[in-house]
Amino acid sequence: MNRKSRLPALTGLRWAAAVAVFGQHLLERYFDAHLEAPQQLRSVLWAALVNGGALGVSFFFVLSGFVLTWSTRPGERAGSFWWRRISKIYPATLVTTLAAVALVGAAGPLQLATNLTLTHSWVPRADVYGALNPVSWSLSVEAFFYLCFPMLLAMLRRLRTPALWGVAVLMVEFVAAVAIDLIPFDHDTALYVAYLLPPVRMAEFTLGIVLALLVRRGTWRGPGLGWSFALLLPAYAGNLFLPYPVNQQALTLIPVAFVIAAAARADLRGQRTLWSRPLMVYLGELSFAFYLVHYLVFVAFERFRLLPHEAGPVAGVLATASVFSFSLIVAMGVYHWVEVPALELLRRRRPGRHRAGAMAIPPQRALAAGPDGAPISPAPAQPVWPSMR
């Protein structure tokens, strides 16, 4: 695997994950019980969309660990890594947070301070982690991942392959065990601990790191991309019959890991897939901005009474297309006018090499990365994110 390898399919798959999150929020805010549509239609929509956000967020968290491991520069110091992450996610986050203040309002000093510092998922209060732009809670989780990544990678890359497989199994078991243990608790407690709490979601991020190390070493053993999706579909459907919070990410975590590893391997073999097509890659690059803006677009449409909650199927389709199209247009603006220019400006001012005492990320062999450290394309590509995503 040479250093010039690209993984475009992982970028394209980011768009699919972002659309899954959009679908769940569409269901929650529009296709409710008051929709004047046949019960069968509501049932199909519910089955297809109800757990889309959980799936998309879990995908983003695993992908984040994979991409950061794959794109880490040999000998890069922790300070430089953290600056690259801040310059990637914070400008668009700041702009959308300020937009949420203007659009949503009702944010006190605690809500505003924790949102701006990306610490709101640490506060077990719905009026804090769900304030302003609710989907940004996942960025608070990602910020914790970034903080821990240099030390976590340094420890994991020292492990032999059998030990890495053991860690992968342990992370899957941990996610399942936490979810099962929380079944007797009330919904709010289960939601916060199993879904929002950064240390718990660290298991998925760690799994992504392990996947990248196994793929890089050539020791990953898993199904191809087609079979991985074939496993994901019944796991997703199975969530409909499981109690909360087991039905969030526990059952789909293994297929998600298979999809990510299989897509990376397909790219390394030069295999063309739907997800590596130029349009999908471009949409994947927009996915972070789309994730940040789509909920605010829902709020804006409702404020201006553009989202009818009592409508037939035709009006429902038209409203959905309007919200989706407007979200995509706004995302393009945020990406091209905020995310990319800010990234270029901040990375030109990137801090130099840090003095002794700063924690360095150990060199790795044969890591594939793009010019800006991302493994996907010359344009900055990273998520993660993700989720409700």
C-alpha positions in Angstrom: 0.0 0.0 0.0 1.8 3.1 -1.1 1.4 6.5 0.4 -0.4 7.8 -2.6 -3.4 5.5 -2.3 -6.8 7.0 -2.2 -9.9 5.7 -0.6 -12.7 7.5 -2.5 -15.4 5.0 -1.6 -15.1 5.9 2.1 -15.9 9.5 1.2 -18.9 8.4 -0.9 -20.2 6.3 2.0 -20.1 9.3 4.2 -22.9 10.8 2.1 -25.0 7.7 2.6 -24.6 8.0 6.3 -25.5 11.7 6.3 -28.7 10.9 4.3 -29.6 8.2 6.8 -29.4 10.8 9.6 -31.5 13.2 7.5 -34.1 10.4 7.1 -34.6 9.8 10.8 -35.0 13.5 11.5 -37.4 13.8 8.6 -39.5 11.1 10.2 -39.4 12.7 13.6 -40.3 16.2 12.4 -42.6 15.5 9.5 -43.9 12.0 9.0 -45.6 11.8 12.3 -48.9 10.1 13.4 -50.9 13.0 12.0 -49.8 12.5 8.4 -52.9 11.8 6.3 -51.5 8.7 4.7 -52.5 5.0 4.8 -51.2 3.2 7.9 -49.2 0.9 5.6 -47.3 3.9 4.2 -46.5 5.2 7.7 -45.4 1.7 8.8 -43.0 1.4 5.8 -41.6 4.9 6.5 -41.1 4.1 10.1 -39.3 0.8 9.4 -37.1 2.4 6.9 -36.1 5.6 8.7 -36.6 5.2 12.5 -33.1 4.0 13.3 -31.3 5.7 10.4 -29.7 8.3 12.6 -28.3 5.8 15.0 -26.8 3.8 12.0 -25.3 6.9 10.5 -23.7 8.1 13.7 -22.2 4.7 14.4 -20.8 4.6 10.9 -19.3 8.1 11.3 -17.6 7.2 14.6 -16.1 3.9 13.3 -15.1 5.7 10.1 -13.5 8.5 12.1 -11.1 6.1 13.8 -10.3 4.4 10.5 -9.6 7.6 8.5 -7.5 9.3 11.2 -5.4 6.2 11.6 -5.0 5.8 7.9 -4.1 9.5 7.3 -1.8 10.1 10.3 1.5 11.5 9.1 4.7 9.7 10.2 6.2 11.3 13.3 3.4 13.9 13.5 3.3 15.6 16.9 0.0 15.7 18.8 -0.2 19.5 18.7 0.0 19.4 14.9 -2.7 16.7 14.7 -5.0 18.6 17.0 -4.6 21.8 14.9 -5.5 19.9 11.8 -8.6 18.5 13.4 -9.7 21.9 14.8 -9.1 23.6 11.4 -11.2 21.0 9.7 -14.3 20.9 11.9 -14.5 24.1 13.9 -15.1 26.9 11.3 -18.3 25.3 10.0 -19.3 24.3 13.5 -18.9 27.9 14.7 -20.9 29.3 11.8 -23.8 26.9 12.2 -23.8 27.4 16.0 -24.2 31.1 15.5 -26.9 30.5 12.9 -28.7 28.3 15.4 -28.5 31.1 18.0 -30.2 33.5 15.5 -32.7 30.9 14.4 -33.5 28.8 17.5 -32.5 31.2 20.3 -33.5 30.2 23.9 -29.9 29.4 24.8 -28.5 30.4 28.1 -24.8 30.9 29.0 -24.3 27.2 29.8 -25.8 26.1 26.5 -23.8 28.6 24.5 -20.5 28.0 26.3 -20.7 24.2 26.0 -21.7 24.3 22.4 -18.9 26.7 21.5 -16.3 24.6 23.4 -17.7 21.3 22.1 -18.3 20.0 25.6 -22.1 19.8 25.7 -22.3 16.0 25.4 -20.7 15.8 28.8 -23.6 17.5 30.5 -26.5 15.0 31.2 -29.2 17.5 30.5 -31.4 17.5 27.4 -31.6 21.2 27.5 -27.8 21.3 27.1 -26.8 18.5 24.8 -29.9 19.1 22.7 -29.7 22.9 22.6 -29.3 25.1 19.5 -28.2 22.7 16.8 -29.0 19.3 18.4 -26.9 17.3 15.9 -23.7 18.9 17.1 -23.6 16.7 20.2 -21.7 14.2 18.0 -19.0 16.8 17.4 -18.5 17.0 21.2 -17.9 13.3 21.2 -15.5 13.6 18.2 -13.6 16.3 20.1 -13.0 13.8 22.9 -11.9 11.2 20.3 -9.3 13.7 18.9 -8.0 14.5 22.3 -7.4 10.8 23.0 -6.3 9.7 19.6 -2.5 10.2 19.7 -2.1 8.2 22.9 -4.6 5.6 21.8 -2.9 5.0 18.5 0.5 4.8 20.1 -0.8 2.0 22.3 -2.7 0.0 19.7 -0.1 0.1 17.0 2.3 -1.7 19.3 0.0 -4.7 19.5 0.4 -7.8 17.5 -2.3 -8.9 15.0 -4.0 -11.5 17.3 -4.2 -8.8 20.1 -5.7 -6.3 17.6 -8.4 -8.9 16.7 -9.0 -9.3 20.5 -9.5 -5.6 20.9 -11.9 -5.5 18.0 -14.0 -8.3 19.6 -13.8 -6.6 23.0 -15.1 -3.3 21.6 -18.1 -5.0 20.0 -18.9 -6.8 23.2 -18.6 -3.6 25.2 -21.1 -1.8 23.0 -23.6 -4.7 23.3 -23.1 -5.2 27.0 -23.7 -1.5 27.8 -26.9 -1.5 25.7 -28.2 -4.6 27.3 -27.4 -3.5 30.8 -29.4 -0.2 30.2 -32.6 -1.9 29.0 -34.3 -1.6 32.5 -33.4 2.1 32.8 -35.7 4.9 31.8 -35.3 6.2 28.2 -33.5 9.4 29.1 -30.8 7.6 31.1 -30.3 5.0 28.4 -30.1 7.6 25.7 -27.5 9.6 27.6 -25.2 6.8 28.7 -25.4 4.5 25.7 -25.8 7.1 22.9 -24.4 10.4 24.0 -21.6 9.8 26.5 -18.2 10.2 24.8 -16.3 7.4 26.7 -19.0 4.9 25.7 -18.9 5.9 22.1 -15.1 5.6 22.2 -15.5 1.9 21.6 -16.7 2.5 18.0 -13.8 4.9 17.4 -11.3 2.4 18.8 -12.8 -0.3 16.5 -12.2 2.0 13.5 -8.5 2.4 14.6 -8.1 -1.3 14.8 -9.7 -1.9 11.4 -7.3 0.5 9.8 -4.3 -1.2 11.4 -5.5 -4.6 10.3 -6.2 -3.5 6.7 -2.8 -1.7 6.6 -1.0 -4.8 7.7 -2.9 -6.9 5.2 -4.3 -9.1 7.9 -7.9 -8.1 7.7 -10.3 -11.0 7.0 -13.8 -10.1 6.2 -16.5 -10.2 3.5 -16.4 -8.1 0.4 -18.4 -4.9 0.0 -21.5 -6.6 -1.5 -21.7 -9.2 1.3 -21.1 -6.6 3.9 -24.1 -4.6 2.8 -26.1 -7.9 2.6 -25.3 -8.4 6.3 -26.1 -4.8 7.2 -29.6 -4.9 5.8 -31.0 -7.7 8.0 -29.2 -6.3 11.1 -30.8 -2.9 10.5 -34.2 -4.6 10.1 -33.6 -6.7 13.2 -33.4 -3.5 15.2 -37.2 -3.1 14.8 -37.7 -6.0 17.1 -35.1 -5.1 19.8 -35.6 -3.0 22.9 -34.0 0.4 23.4 -31.1 1.1 23.5 -30.0 -2.3 22.0 -31.7 -1.2 18.7 -29.4 1.7 18.2 -25.9 0.5 17.3 -25.3 -2.9 19.0 -26.7 -5.1 16.2 -25.3 -3.1 13.3 -21.8 -2.4 14.5 -20.2 -5.6 13.0 -21.7 -5.0 9.6 -20.7 -1.4 9.7 -17.1 -2.4 10.4 -17.3 -4.9 7.5 -18.6 -2.2 5.1 -15.8 0.3 6.0 -13.0 -2.3 5.7 -14.4 -3.8 2.5 -14.8 -0.3 0.9 -11.2 0.5 1.8 -9.9 -2.7 0.4 -11.9 -2.2 -2.8 -10.3 1.2 -3.3 -6.8 -0.2 -2.7 -7.4 -2.9 -5.3 -8.5 -0.1 -7.7 -12.0 -1.5 -7.9 -14.7 0.9 -9.1 -17.8 1.0 -7.0 -20.9 3.2 -6.8 -19.4 5.0 -3.8 -16.2 5.9 -5.6 -17.8 7.7 -8.5 -17.0 11.4 -8.7 -20.5 12.6 -7.9 -20.6 10.4 -4.8 -17.2 11.6 -3.7 -18.2 15.2 -4.0 -21.4 14.6 -2.1 -19.3 12.9 0.6 -17.2 15.9 0.9 -20.3 17.9 1.4 -21.6 15.5 4.1 -20.1 17.3 7.1 -21.7 20.6 6.1 -25.0 18.8 5.2 -25.1 17.1 8.6 -24.6 20.4 10.4 -27.2 22.4 8.4 -30.1 20.0 7.8 -31.7 20.2 11.2 -31.6 23.9 11.1 -33.3 23.8 7.7 -36.1 21.7 9.3 -36.5 24.4 12.0 -36.6 27.2 9.5 -39.2 25.4 7.3 -41.4 24.9 10.3 -41.0 28.4 11.6 -42.1 29.7 8.2 -44.9 27.1 8.0 -43.4 25.4 5.0 -43.7 21.9 6.5 -47.3 20.8 6.6 -47.9 18.0 9.2 -51.3 17.1 7.8 -50.9 16.3 4.1 -51.3 13.5 1.6 -48.4 11.5 0.1 -47.9 13.9 -2.8 -47.6 16.9 -0.6 -45.3 14.9 1.7 -43.0 14.0 -1.2 -42.8 17.6 -2.3 -42.1 18.9 1.2 -39.4 16.3 1.6 -37.8 17.2 -1.7 -37.9 20.9 -0.8 -36.2 20.4 2.6 -33.6 18.0 1.1 -32.8 20.3 -1.8 -32.5 23.4 0.4 -30.3 21.6 2.9 -28.0 20.5 0.1 -27.8 24.0 -1.3 -27.0 25.5 2.1 -24.4 22.7 2.7 -22.7 23.6 -0.6 -22.5 27.2 0.6 -21.0 26.3 4.0 -18.5 23.9 2.4 -17.3 26.2 -0.4 -17.5 29.5 1.5 -16.7 28.5 5.0 -15.2 25.1 5.4 -12.6 25.0 2.6 -11.4 28.7 2.8 -11.1 28.5 6.6 -9.2 25.2 6.3 -6.7 26.7 3.8 -6.2 29.8 5.9 -5.8 28.0 9.3 -3.4 25.4 7.9 -1.2 28.0 6.4 -0.9 29.3 9.9 -0.4 25.8 11.4 1.9 25.8 14.4 5.4 24.6 13.8 7.0 21.6 15.3 6.4 21.5 19.0 9.1 21.5 21.6 10.3 18.4 23.4 7.6 17.2 25.7 4.9 17.3 23.2 3.5 13.9 22.5 4.4 12.6 19.0 2.3 10.2 17.0 4.6 7.3 16.2 5.7 6.9 12.6 3.8 4.3 10.6 4.7 2.5 7.5 2.8 2.6 4.2 0.1 4.9 5.3 -2.0 6.2 2.4 -2.8 9.9 2.6 -3.7 12.8 0.5 -1.9 16.1 0.3 -3.7 17.5 3.3 -3.4 14.3 5.3 -6.8 12.9 4.3 -6.9 9.6 2.6 -9.7 10.4 0.2 -9.0 13.3 -2.1 -7.0 16.5 -2.3 -10.0 18.4 -0.8 -10.2 17.9 3.0 -12.3 14.9 3.8 -13.3 13.8 7.2 -16.3 13.4 9.2 -17.3 12.7 11.6 -19.3 12.8 11.6 -21.1 12.3 12.6 -24.5 12.1 14.3 -28.5 12.2 14.9 -25.1 11.7 13.5 
